[in-house]
Amino acid sequence: MSAEESFDIIIVGAGVIGVAAAYYLQKNSPEKKILLLDRMAMAGQANTAMSAAAVRNMFASSTNQMLTDTSIKYFEHVQNDIGYELLFEKTGYLWLLSETQFKHESVQNWMKRMKKSGIHHEVYDKKQLKEMIPGLNVDFSDDEEAELMNLQEADYGLFGGDCGVLDPTRLVEWYFEEFKKICDIKPRFNVNVESLLLEADPKLDLPGEPYVWQKKRVTGVKTKDGIIRADVVVLATGAWTNELLDPIGMDSRTKAKKRHIYVLHAEGKPGMEELLDTKGFSDMNTIPFTILPSAGVYFRPQVQERGFWIGCGDKVGRRYDYIQPPEYDNPESAYYENSVYPVLSKYFPGFEGARPVGSWAGGYSYSPDAIPFVYYDCGVLVLTGASGSGIMKADAMARIADALYRGEDEAELFGEKKIPAQTLSQKERKVEVESVVI
């Protein structure tokens, strides 16, 4: 790489959101020179690969409903109509809720909004849950330990049949391969962007500029091999967005948290094997992606591997922090033993004695309202704050970013759904606060 190069667009971050943005930007502006950069060795190897890779359209806000529903329908289109296998399986999503949770105004409003938006959902009572789900414990009445742990009983189940799981690597490969077909510039990996290049606009060549009275613009990026310039820099760096925006004084309004996934195998454990073969929820004939009523613990079935992925969306107690790639190999085994396992095994005794055979950790980028940011300011186009839902919102976010770049008032999402291009911006933001965050 030469000391200084120039492109029309530089995209920093080749996770699912970055490669989707690269694809739509190049597709709709074929004359533009676009350079895709990532500090990992391949596309999609950072937090995209570390996610639970589940997708749902069951959100309370109409904005998140549109972002996810159109993205999921696009994934279905890619797999079913185009024939590119994403391993997208409609296992469904199941929220187990206590009576207090289910009757709370927020959950009732959530269901009303889903009904209005045509989002499929069904409600099961305790009796139905007990009949449908092998080994589910719905009675903590005489369990002092459960009371000490603040566990609430599973009185209701809220199920979404259009939700499911997919292979994040395959999804990244789809966008990445389609991008490479129409882009003449080879993406670059193992390139760490050290900082954004912020300069006066226009430059007056004064020593020490830009000064406070000058207009400023991001004109490129700095790497250890030199400066790369561009008319627009796209940041699709998720949990690391603040590392590049903070030094130039731009506020992403997002924070990052570490999240864990633990892999359990069901072989030789009848309770877990029976759970994997649960019938009645979907054509997949397995237990849905299930969120427990307490502590933020959830699990995802892995039918092919005959096992489960276990996670936890912990809130207070888990600090906001950046997570660096070496920490992917440090998912805190004690956290499973002391925090996750006790909750999991109370609701599902079939998990008793189950210990992880593998694990990893990644970073979520949270926004204050749990709805993503996509905005264009001072020469940088930022896509961030997906709040743990980046995969399921990636297609819509990328289309919105492309519309902003081209100066369009509206973005057209999959299925000819239209959304104002500034909806996810900071200055002209018009969204509801999302209440359904895992």
Secondary structure, 3 states (H helix, E strand, C coil): CCCEEEEEEEEECCCHHHHHHHHHHHHHCCCCCEEEECCCCCCCCCCCCCCCCEECCCCCCHHHHHHHHHHHHHHHHHHHHHCCCCCCECCCEEEEECHHHHHCHHHHHHHHHHHHHCCCCEEEEHHHHHHHCCCCCCCCCCCHHHHHCCCCCCCEEEEECCCEECCHHHHHHHHHHHHHHHCCCCCECCCCEEEEEEEECCCCCCCCCCCCCCCEEEEEEEECCEEEEEEEEEECCHHHHHHHHHHHCCCCCCEEEEEEEEEEECCCCHHHHHHHCCCCCCCCCCCCEEECCCCCEEEEEECCCCEEEEEECCCCCCCECCCCHHHHHCCCHHHHHHHHHHHHHHHCHHHCCCCCCEEEEEEEEECCCCCCEEEEECCEEEEECCCCCHHHHHHHHHHHHHHHHCCCCEEEECCCEEEECCCCCCCCCCCCCCCCCC
